[in-house]
Amino acid sequence: MPRASAEASLHHRSSVTAVTQTTPTQATFGDKGRPLTVMYVDLNTVWRGGQRQILWMAEGLARRGGRPLLALRPHAVLAQRARAAGLEVIPIDPLIAEWGPMTVLRLRRIVAREQVDILHPQCGHSMALCALAALGTNTRVVFARRVTSPLRRGRTTRIKYGRADRFIAVCRAAVPALLDAGIDADRVDVVYSGVDLTRRVEPATAATLAELGVPNGSGPLVVMVGALTQMKDPLTFVRAIDVARRFIPSLQALLVGDGPLRAPVENLMRQLGLDGTLHLAGFRSDADALMCAGQVVVLSSDGSAEGIGGVVIDAISFGRPVAATAAGGVPEVIEHERTGLLVPIGDATALGQAIVRLLTDDALAARLVAAGLARSRDFAIEKTVDGTIAVYRKLLVPAAT
């Protein structure tokens, strides 16, 4: 389906709906209240927004009486954190990501032994494993679509995703790519990613900031949290900081994250003479605290794949004003001039000017923060959990009756 017609379908077909629940959903069913057993399958080893969502979703399912199982690579960060949270982790480590015969056989045995109701793969590779593991069983497959980039075309893709019973898109912007791939809109639900609004995060201390190169008593701090990848477009952030410091010479900035673009980022920083202004923090487990220490939070994604932009949900829930590019599903969270400031993708000048506005117009910043805090309640992780369980029930309740 061409993209234009896919977008028309998104806006005019009532079958693609955002799933919300107004009351907590119990993850049990049947007269005896059997726990809903869901296996989350993820092959990524790094810790990013998707892995955080899996952990929070599994914990939420358990709180509602369900039984989450997490099939993960044993050395993955998510596996370590899931074990620490008391969740059941099933180690898998296929040599070939989409076709590990021993992994498929092991998953099939576990699905049968543990009476798994739902397989919930989190990436394309894990979708292939789940499609094979569920073949010939009554277990349903729900695929999580966290990005907006097009699906690969071809027979293998059609077969793989044809085995999914339902698709969950984390924002409306992620739906057109699914429709373009020929997936029926009736099989697609939108369940927004959420954040834990009960977290109590203290801003990073002056000592911690100093260790990262931010001097004590320096000027306002701008923070971006994101992997140093093309999708997050850190080079635009670097250029935006160069623009902003021309107006606010005392400006300090932190780029929190790591990835393949670290060397290009460092080269650009040197070319622009940003040593002493912009500091690379690398991957940090205290990213939330660093974000809270900033006066402005920025997201500079390039739009190639950005989903909901979880960092901007974090930022508004922490009471921080946001300047972001209008990439992917970010405009579904940040409404320009109401809950934050949006600029065109790749426009470093506009992004830098937005940062300056937020740092120099206290009334604007305060108004955006108040509206952002109110908006953040729509993205509570409990709503995500309940909405996801509601999708599971669409598949299981008819089968149980």
TAURNOR-V705315 format. One record per backbone hydrogen bond with DSSP energy under -0.5 kcal/mol. NH is the residue of the N-H (numbers start at 0). CO is the residue of the C=O. E is the energy in kcal/mol with one decimal. If there is no record, write none. Layout:
[[NH	CO	E] [NH	CO	E]]
//
This chain:
[[5	1	-2.1] [6	2	-2.6] [7	3	-1.8] [8	4	-2.2] [9	5	-2.1] [10	6	-1.8] [11	7	-2.2] [12	8	-2.5] [13	11	-0.7] [15	12	-1.1] [16	14	-0.9] [16	187	-0.6] [18	16	-0.6] [18	189	-3.2] [19	17	-0.6] [26	63	-2.4] [27	25	-0.8] [28	33	-1.7] [32	29	-1.5] [33	28	-1.6] [35	26	-3.0] [36	34	-0.6] [37	35	-0.6] [37	66	-1.8] [38	117	-2.8] [39	37	-0.6] [39	68	-3.0] [40	119	-1.3] [41	39	-0.5] [41	70	-2.1] [47	45	-0.7] [51	47	-2.0] [52	48	-2.0] [53	49	-1.9] [54	50	-2.2] [55	51	-2.5] [56	52	-2.7] [57	53	-2.6] [58	54	-2.4] [59	55	-2.4] [60	56	-2.5] [61	57	-2.2] [62	58	-2.0] [63	59	-1.1] [64	61	-1.7] [65	60	-2.6] [66	35	-3.1] [68	37	-2.9] [69	87	-2.4] [70	39	-2.8] [70	68	-0.6] [71	69	-0.8] [71	89	-1.8] [72	41	-0.6] [75	72	-2.0] [76	44	-2.2] [79	75	-1.7] [80	76	-2.4] [81	77	-2.7] [82	78	-2.3] [83	79	-1.9] [84	80	-1.3] [85	82	-1.8] [86	81	-2.5] [87	67	-0.7] [88	86	-0.5] [89	69	-3.2] [90	88	-0.6] [91	71	-2.6] [96	94	-0.6] [98	95	-0.7] [100	98	-0.6] [103	99	-2.8] [104	100	-2.5] [105	101	-2.3] [106	102	-2.7] [107	103	-2.5] [108	104	-2.1] [109	105	-2.3] [110	106	-2.9] [111	107	-2.0] [112	108	-2.8] [113	109	-3.0] [114	111	-0.6] [115	110	-1.9] [116	36	-2.1] [117	36	-1.8] [118	139	-3.1] [119	38	-3.2] [119	117	-0.5] [120	118	-0.5] [121	40	-2.1] [126	122	-1.9] [127	123	-1.5] [128	124	-1.5] [129	125	-2.4] [130	126	-2.5] [131	127	-1.7] [132	128	-2.5] [133	129	-2.4] [136	133	-2.4] [139	116	-2.4] [141	118	-2.6] [142	165	-2.4] [143	120	-2.0] [144	142	-0.6] [144	167	-3.3] [145	143	-0.7] [147	304	-1.9] [157	153	-2.0] [158	154	-2.5] [159	155	-2.7] [160	156	-2.7] [161	157	-1.4] [162	158	-0.7] [162	159	-1.1] [163	160	-1.1] [164	140	-2.3] [165	140	-1.5] [166	186	-3.0] [167	142	-3.0] [168	166	-0.6] [168	188	-3.1] [169	144	-1.8] [173	170	-1.2] [174	171	-1.7] [175	171	-0.6] [177	173	-0.7] [177	174	-1.1] [178	174	-2.0] [179	175	-2.9] [180	176	-1.1] [181	178	-1.8] [182	177	-1.9] [186	183	-2.1] [187	184	-1.6] [188	166	-2.8] [189	16	-2.8] [190	168	-2.3] [190	188	-0.6] [192	169	-1.1] [194	378	-2.6] [196	194	-1.1] [198	195	-1.2] [200	198	-0.6] [201	199	-0.5] [203	288	-2.2] [208	204	-2.4] [209	205	-2.4] [210	206	-1.9] [211	207	-1.0] [211	208	-0.5] [212	209	-1.5] [213	208	-2.6] [214	212	-0.7] [217	214	-1.4] [218	249	-1.1] [221	251	-2.3] [222	295	-2.5] [223	253	-2.3] [224	297	-0.5] [225	223	-0.5] [225	255	-2.7] [227	257	-1.4] [228	226	-2.1] [232	228	-1.0] [232	229	-0.8] [233	228	-0.6] [235	232	-0.9] [236	232	-1.0] [237	233	-2.3] [238	234	-2.2] [239	235	-2.3] [240	236	-2.3] [241	237	-1.7] [242	238	-1.9] [243	239	-2.7] [244	240	-2.4] [245	241	-0.7] [245	242	-0.9] [246	242	-0.6] [246	243	-1.2] [247	243	-1.9] [250	247	-2.1] [251	219	-2.7] [252	276	-2.6] [253	221	-2.6] [254	278	-2.6] [255	223	-3.2] [255	253	-0.6] [256	254	-0.7] [256	281	-0.9] [260	227	-2.6] [261	258	-1.6] [264	260	-2.3] [265	261	-2.6] [266	262	-2.5] [267	263	-2.4] [268	264	-2.4] [269	265	-2.0] [270	266	-2.3] [271	267	-2.2] [272	268	-0.6] [272	269	-0.8] [273	268	-2.7] [276	273	-2.6] [277	273	-2.3] [278	252	-2.4] [280	254	-2.5] [280	278	-0.6] [281	254	-0.8] [281	256	-0.6] [286	283	-0.7] [289	285	-2.0] [290	286	-2.4] [291	287	-2.3] [292	288	-1.1] [293	290	-1.3] [294	220	-3.0] [295	220	-1.3] [296	320	-2.4] [297	222	-2.5] [298	322	-1.6] [301	230	-2.4] [302	230	-0.5] [311	308	-1.7] [312	308	-1.0] [313	309	-2.4] [314	310	-2.4] [315	311	-2.2] [316	312	-2.0] [317	313	-1.6] [318	315	-0.9] [319	314	-2.5] [320	294	-0.6] [322	296	-2.1] [323	340	-2.6] [324	298	-1.8] [325	342	-2.2] [326	324	-2.2] [328	306	-3.0] [329	326	-2.5] [331	328	-1.7] [332	329	-2.1] [333	329	-3.0] [334	332	-0.7] [335	333	-0.6] [336	339	-2.3] [337	334	-2.5] [337	339	-0.5] [338	334	-2.4] [339	334	-1.0] [340	321	-2.5] [342	323	-1.9] [346	343	-1.7] [347	345	-1.3] [350	346	-2.2] [351	347	-2.7] [352	348	-2.3] [353	349	-2.1] [354	350	-2.1] [355	351	-2.0] [356	352	-2.3] [357	353	-2.1] [358	354	-1.6] [359	355	-1.6] [360	356	-2.0] [361	359	-0.7] [364	360	-2.4] [365	361	-2.6] [366	362	-2.2] [367	363	-2.5] [368	364	-2.4] [369	365	-2.2] [370	366	-2.0] [371	367	-2.5] [372	368	-2.6] [373	369	-1.7] [374	370	-2.3] [375	371	-2.4] [376	372	-0.7] [376	373	-0.8] [377	374	-1.9] [378	375	-1.9] [379	376	-1.1] [380	194	-2.5] [382	379	-1.2] [383	379	-1.3] [384	380	-2.7] [385	381	-2.5] [386	382	-2.5] [387	383	-2.3] [388	384	-2.4] [389	385	-2.0] [390	386	-1.4] [391	387	-2.2] [392	388	-2.6] [393	389	-1.3] [394	390	-0.9] [394	391	-1.1] [395	391	-1.9] [396	392	-2.3] [398	394	-0.5] [399	395	-1.6] [400	396	-1.0] [400	397	-0.5]]
//
